[in-house]
Each structure stands twice: as structure tokens, then as C-alpha cells.
Amino acid sequence: MPRSDDYDISKSIDLKDAVSGGSQQTSLEGFLEESSQAEQKINTDEVLEVYNFPTEELSRIEGITFADSVAEEVTDYTHGMHTYPAKFVPQIPRWAFRLAELDRGDTVYDPFVGCGTTMVEARLCGLDSYGTDISPLARMMTEVKSNPLFPEDPARLKSCTRKLLSNIRNDTTEEELTDENEYFNPPINWDFWFPEQAIADLVKIKRHILNFDPPVEVSEQDRELLEEFYLINLSSIVDTVSYQDENQIKVRKDDGKFEDGLPETVDLFEKTVEKNQRGAVEFAKKCGGDGLFANVVGEDARTQAVEENSVDLVVTSPPYINAIDYTMAHRRSLIFLDFFDQESYKEHRREYVGMTERAVTKDYYDELRLTGYDPIDEQIKKIFQKGERKDKIRAFILYQYFTGMEEAFESLDRVLKEDAYCVIVVGDNEIRNEYIPTAKYLNSIAESVGFDSVTNFKHYYRKVQLQTGRRSTGGKIDYETVLILQA
Ligand SMILES: C[S@@+](CC[C@H](N)C(=O)[O-])C[C@H]1O[C@@H](n2cnc3c(N)ncnc32)[C@H](O)[C@@H]1O
């Protein structure tokens, strides 16, 4: 189904090529020079599946010796449980594990963990992992995807699902969509965004999940994880039964979406759970009893959440400046699943590195704020001085992004062991017709915080469908840069 994560880079990377390596190294000077060639657009159809490996030395990473089987496809095991904008493919963290020559039981950390790709893959590869994300929905997905459910007997999940579905189907009560119904935390303008039947069915499913009494004996930990598993499945269908145009990242209503009839919400939930439980059972069979941990810790990458000097590798993709509004992408789930009410949701939007324009109020953008990094500040000033309100807002967004990333790097430098690698995957941007060489800037911020820049390279993808609606603000992203830093 085409969805907002069409931007997924999996579409073009030939990962076999990636593993066998290539020699198209981009030197740092070359990279910096190239990055400064503003608006140079790459014809990605011609570039095709290029995945440049940085140096001879770094392409020694053949074969995983500490795991017998890992995900071959981007949706294997629990990877495909929920769509997520701009998630990376599992092969990227796996490549980084090889780069760092990790041993079984070593520790990986992803401070912008999103839907948990790094942690799922770490677990499959025999590694301990930590992850942080500002979004409670992302944290819940990651928890569910990277921890085995019923590790002693994964098939128990199937009996639970049978019982849950039969409870839902046998319940013929009409759901009251009023304030008195404690399970109805309506997303903003719900009656504009959902057919009434769809929201009533969603509320009924939620009520059954939150009151579910499993037919098998379960530990407290499994009970919690089971509930979260079902809630994530519910979240994954919320937009499908709403009028949201699922081909858009931006919020956009598609009035004709249900011209051929509204999908039956309970049927859709059933299909989704059945698909996802196959992956969850496979994951639990592989990882149950492995003695490893996958811990979601902390919320904000800018605040240290992991013990100092304890991490063997960081691999992460930080947010894109002004390109993907995660709170908008997930706002219906965030509210419907009770993470926020409408007021606290507004506040939550300000906590993101790469805060969305909608969340920037006058107090933030009215005065010129600078980062202390000359080239970045030159660009901030240039945009601010264009003088319109939206220029000032975007100047603030740049300031907020790079100062936030500086704090995140400081924290990463503390938690990484000496000489450990930190792999950052990031795209460049265009803001108000200004090309922003984000990767280059992050590289110099990391260096000034104390990292050594080992090398970097770009990977290109064939086609990007980062549809941002009528007002495209984030600019096209035709390639991403992989920065390899060392603590
Ligand atoms: C590009 S996505 C990461 C996707 C991830 N690699 C995956 O495969 O799912 C960036 C993530 O950064 C998170 N984020 C934004 N601000 C943050 C902050 N201050 N601390 C932690 N995470 C943050 C967003 O919620 C989003 O999940």
C-alpha cells in the first residue's frame, strides 16, 4: 500500500552491492566542496543503486559472525509492523554493526530510534541495545518490535488473538461517542477526519484491548507487551479508516477515499494483527531466551539516558530539518491512544529536534538566534533578513535544529566508549531556496564536540516520493550522507 513512508530508501539500495563494497570514495574535502555546490541536483535514475563504501579499510566488514540469521527483507520479523516516515532499512544498522566489528552482547544505541529498526536488527544480530525517541508512539512501537512476546511459547500469542477477536466480534453494543465514554479521546476534528462508523469501531477495539483478559497464563511483563502489541496494531489502521490521503506525508483529506465503500474496521484489524503476529512469533522464536536486552530509555536525545562510557556503537538517523512533521503524521494515533489530549499535543510538538513550523510561536522567532557556528549562522542571518514572518520562523528552525543536534552529540560523546563509532545517516535540505548542507554542518558540530570525523559517503536512491502536499517546504532529498565519526 503506498503510504507516507514511500520515502523509504529501501527502494533503491542494492544491499548486496553494499556488502561487497565499492571504491567510489568521497573524500572529506571533496564532500565539503560538493556540498557547497548549492542546488546541484543529482539524476538519481542514472545513479541507480550506488552505495559507496567509504574506504578500503572500512569495507573489510564481510559477514556477520555472531548471528546465524537476520532479516533479509525490510519487513521480516517485526520490521514491518507499523509504517513510519523516513525509517531506514534494517540493512543500514546491520552494515554498521559489521563496520564496528561488534561481538555478541556488545551494546548499540540509537538516540532517534523512530520505529525501532536499529534495535530490532541489533537483537536479531545478537546485540544488546538502547533507544530513545521523543515520540511515545515510536517508543511503544520500538518496545513491542524489539522484545520477544511469550519467549517460552510464542504460539500463545495466537490463542490470545483468537480470544480478543471473538470478544470484539461478539460485542454488539453501540459505542457511545460522547465525553462519558472513557475510551473515546477524540482526535482533533474527528468527525471531519473519520466516518462515524469507523471511529466507533476503533473505540470498541480499543476498549476490548484495554480490558483484555488473556486465556493463557501470562507474566506481568508479557501482559503489558501484549497490550502494547495490540495497540500498535490498532494505531497502524487508524489512518486507513480515516479520510487522510495516505499517499501524503502532509495532512490532507481525500473526500473520495471511501467512494467504493468503507473498509470494515474490525476485518482490517484482524488482518493486520494476523500478519503482524506471524512476524512477532518468528521474532520470539529467534530471540526468546537469548539473554539480551532491548531497552527503550529516556525520551530526549539531548539528555543523557544511558550510562557514560557504556556503548559500543551509535547508529542513527536524526530528523530532517523542516521536511517531515512526525507529530502531524501521527497526531490521530497520538491522541486516540491517549498519549496526549489536544492541549498537551500542542506542547509536545515543541519537544522535537527539527521542530515543525506550526509549533513555532512569536516568542521563538521574533529575535535572531545564532548557533555559534559561522557558516550556519551566515545562513540563518540570510534567511532571517529576508524579513517575512515565515523567514524568521525558518531561521529559528535552523537554529533550534543545529543547537539541538549539538546537545545530542555532546550526550553521545559521553555514552560512547573510547574510539567507538558513531554512524549518522542524514539528508541535506532546502529552506526558502537556500541549500542547507546539513550533513556537512553536523560533521563540524560533531568535531567541535570532540568526535573525530573518520570519513563519510553518500548513498543515492533512485526515486523519492516525499510528497509534502501543495506547499512543499522540505525540498527534495535525493541522497543521504553517512557520517562515520569516532568518539
Ligand atoms: C528519521 S527518524 C528515525 C527513524 C529510524 N531510523 C527508524 O528506522 O525508524 C527521526 C526520529 O527522531 C525523533 N526525534 C525528534 N526529536 C527528538 C528528540 N529531541 N529526542 C529523541 N528523538 C527525537 C522523531 O520522533 C523520529 O522518530
The ligand as an SDF file (V2000), in Angstrom:
LIG
                    3D

 27 29  0  0  0  0  0  0  0  0999 V2000
   14.4450    9.8660   10.8180 C   0  0  0  0  0  0  0  0  0  0  0  0
   13.5170    9.3710   12.2120 S   0  0  0  0  0  0  0  0  0  0  0  0
   14.3460    7.9330   12.7450 C   0  0  0  0  0  0  0  0  0  0  0  0
   13.8620    6.7150   12.0120 C   0  0  0  0  0  0  0  0  0  0  0  0
   14.5320    5.4470   12.4770 C   0  0  0  0  0  0  0  0  0  0  0  0
   15.8970    5.3470   11.9580 N   0  0  0  0  0  0  0  0  0  0  0  0
   13.7440    4.2320   12.0140 C   0  0  0  0  0  0  0  0  0  0  0  0
   14.2400    3.4130   11.2590 O   0  0  0  0  0  0  0  0  0  0  0  0
   12.5690    4.1360   12.3930 O   0  0  0  0  0  0  0  0  0  0  0  0
   13.9520   10.5770   13.4190 C   0  0  0  0  0  0  0  0  0  0  0  0
   13.3000   10.3840   14.7810 C   0  0  0  0  0  0  0  0  0  0  0  0
   13.7820   11.3940   15.6710 O   0  0  0  0  0  0  0  0  0  0  0  0
   12.7760   11.5850   16.6580 C   0  0  0  0  0  0  0  0  0  0  0  0
   13.0740   12.7990   17.4320 N   0  0  0  0  0  0  0  0  0  0  0  0
   12.8670   14.0930   17.1340 C   0  0  0  0  0  0  0  0  0  0  0  0
   13.2960   14.8820   18.1320 N   0  0  0  0  0  0  0  0  0  0  0  0
   13.8280   14.0750   19.0770 C   0  0  0  0  0  0  0  0  0  0  0  0
   14.4520   14.3000   20.3330 C   0  0  0  0  0  0  0  0  0  0  0  0
   14.5860   15.5210   20.8470 N   0  0  0  0  0  0  0  0  0  0  0  0
   14.9120   13.2250   21.0210 N   0  0  0  0  0  0  0  0  0  0  0  0
   14.7390   11.9650   20.5350 C   0  0  0  0  0  0  0  0  0  0  0  0
   14.1210   11.7020   19.3640 N   0  0  0  0  0  0  0  0  0  0  0  0
   13.6830   12.7330   18.6350 C   0  0  0  0  0  0  0  0  0  0  0  0
   11.4950   11.5840   15.8540 C   0  0  0  0  0  0  0  0  0  0  0  0
   10.3740   11.2890   16.6730 O   0  0  0  0  0  0  0  0  0  0  0  0
   11.7850   10.4750   14.8310 C   0  0  0  0  0  0  0  0  0  0  0  0
   11.2750    9.2570   15.2920 O   0  0  0  0  0  0  0  0  0  0  0  0
  1  2  1  0
  2  3  1  0
  2 10  1  0
  3  4  1  0
  4  5  1  0
  5  6  1  0
  5  7  1  0
  7  8  2  0
  7  9  1  0
 10 11  1  0
 11 12  1  0
 11 26  1  0
 12 13  1  0
 13 14  1  0
 13 24  1  0
 14 15  1  0
 14 23  1  0
 15 16  2  0
 16 17  1  0
 17 18  1  0
 17 23  2  0
 18 19  1  0
 18 20  2  0
 20 21  1  0
 21 22  2  0
 22 23  1  0
 24 25  1  0
 24 26  1  0
 26 27  1  0
M  CHG  2   2   1   9  -1
M  END
$$$$
